[in-house]
Amino acid sequence: MVSSAMFLAPLCWYGPIGSTRSVLIPQLFANLDPVHKVWAVGILATVASITGAIANLLFGAFSDVTRSRFGKRKPYIVLGTIVIAISLVVIANVKSIMAIILIWIIAAA
């Protein structure tokens, strides 16, 4: 039971985020600016990956010392889920490549 949960849980968050970054955002870039879409995807992937790596270290350290009635990790999981959901809605309605990249950086953090 626990092993299946450990396998399925990452798929629940990686599926939507991975498919959005790999498929939907490049298609959105192609619709907004077909000439610069490859550049935009490269910038998005590079900056978001660096941001995510740094944020994982910081939020991991913060969650290790967090003491709340909800536990160490749950406040970060809930807040992160809300931020990701809001960022996906905003990205779907923004018409600027730079704004999409900036919002995705926030989501990556």
C-alpha positions as CSV (number, residue, x, y, z in Angstrom):
1,M,0.0,0.0,0.0
2,V,2.7,2.5,1.0
3,S,4.9,1.6,-1.9
4,S,2.1,2.2,-4.4
5,A,1.3,5.5,-2.8
6,M,5.0,6.5,-3.1
7,F,4.9,5.6,-6.8
8,L,1.6,7.3,-7.6
9,A,1.9,10.5,-5.5
10,P,4.7,12.1,-7.7
11,L,2.7,11.3,-10.8
12,C,-0.2,13.4,-9.4
13,W,1.9,16.6,-9.4
14,Y,4.5,15.8,-12.1
15,G,1.9,14.9,-14.7
16,P,0.2,18.3,-14.8
17,I,3.3,20.3,-14.3
18,G,5.5,18.3,-16.6
19,S,2.9,18.3,-19.4
20,T,2.3,22.0,-19.0
21,R,6.0,22.8,-19.3
22,S,6.7,20.4,-22.1
23,V,3.6,20.7,-24.2
24,L,1.2,23.4,-23.4
25,I,3.6,26.4,-22.8
26,P,5.6,25.7,-26.0
27,Q,2.4,25.6,-27.9
28,L,1.3,28.9,-26.3
29,F,4.7,30.4,-27.2
30,A,4.2,29.2,-30.8
31,N,0.8,30.9,-30.9
32,L,2.1,34.2,-29.4
33,D,5.4,34.5,-31.3
34,P,6.3,31.7,-33.7
35,V,9.7,33.3,-34.6
36,H,11.0,33.4,-31.0
37,K,9.3,30.3,-29.6
38,V,12.5,28.2,-29.3
39,W,14.3,31.0,-27.5
40,A,11.4,31.4,-25.1
41,V,11.2,27.7,-24.3
42,G,15.0,27.6,-23.7
43,I,14.9,30.6,-21.4
44,L,11.9,29.2,-19.5
45,A,13.5,25.8,-19.0
46,T,16.8,27.2,-17.9
47,V,15.6,29.9,-15.5
48,A,12.8,27.8,-14.1
49,S,15.2,24.8,-13.5
50,I,17.7,27.0,-11.7
51,T,15.0,28.7,-9.7
52,G,13.5,25.3,-8.8
53,A,16.8,23.9,-7.6
54,I,17.5,26.8,-5.3
55,A,13.9,26.9,-4.0
56,N,13.9,23.2,-3.3
57,L,16.9,23.7,-1.0
58,L,15.4,26.7,0.7
59,F,11.9,25.3,1.2
60,G,13.4,22.0,2.3
61,A,15.4,23.7,5.0
62,F,12.4,25.8,6.0
63,S,10.2,22.8,6.2
64,D,12.7,20.9,8.4
65,V,12.5,23.5,11.1
66,T,8.7,24.2,10.7
67,R,6.6,23.3,13.7
68,S,2.9,23.7,13.2
69,R,-0.2,21.8,14.2
70,F,-0.5,20.7,10.6
71,G,3.0,19.2,10.6
72,K,6.3,20.0,8.9
73,R,5.4,19.6,5.2
74,K,1.6,20.1,4.9
75,P,1.6,23.9,5.0
76,Y,4.2,24.0,2.2
77,I,2.3,21.4,0.1
78,V,-1.0,23.2,0.5
79,L,0.5,26.6,-0.3
80,G,2.5,25.3,-3.2
81,T,-0.6,23.6,-4.7
82,I,-2.6,26.9,-4.4
83,V,0.3,28.9,-6.0
84,I,0.6,26.4,-8.9
85,A,-3.1,26.4,-9.5
86,I,-3.3,30.1,-9.6
87,S,-0.2,30.4,-11.8
88,L,-1.7,27.9,-14.4
89,V,-4.9,30.0,-14.6
90,V,-3.0,33.2,-15.0
91,I,-0.6,31.7,-17.6
92,A,-3.7,30.6,-19.6
93,N,-4.9,34.2,-19.8
94,V,-1.7,36.1,-20.3
95,K,-0.6,37.2,-23.8
96,S,3.0,38.1,-23.1
97,I,5.9,35.6,-23.3
98,M,8.0,37.5,-20.7
99,A,5.0,37.5,-18.3
100,I,4.5,33.8,-18.8
101,I,8.2,33.1,-18.1
102,L,8.0,35.2,-14.9
103,I,4.9,33.5,-13.7
104,W,6.4,30.1,-14.4
105,I,9.4,31.0,-12.4
106,I,7.2,31.8,-9.4
107,A,5.5,28.4,-10.0
108,A,8.8,26.7,-10.1
109,A,9.8,28.1,-6.8
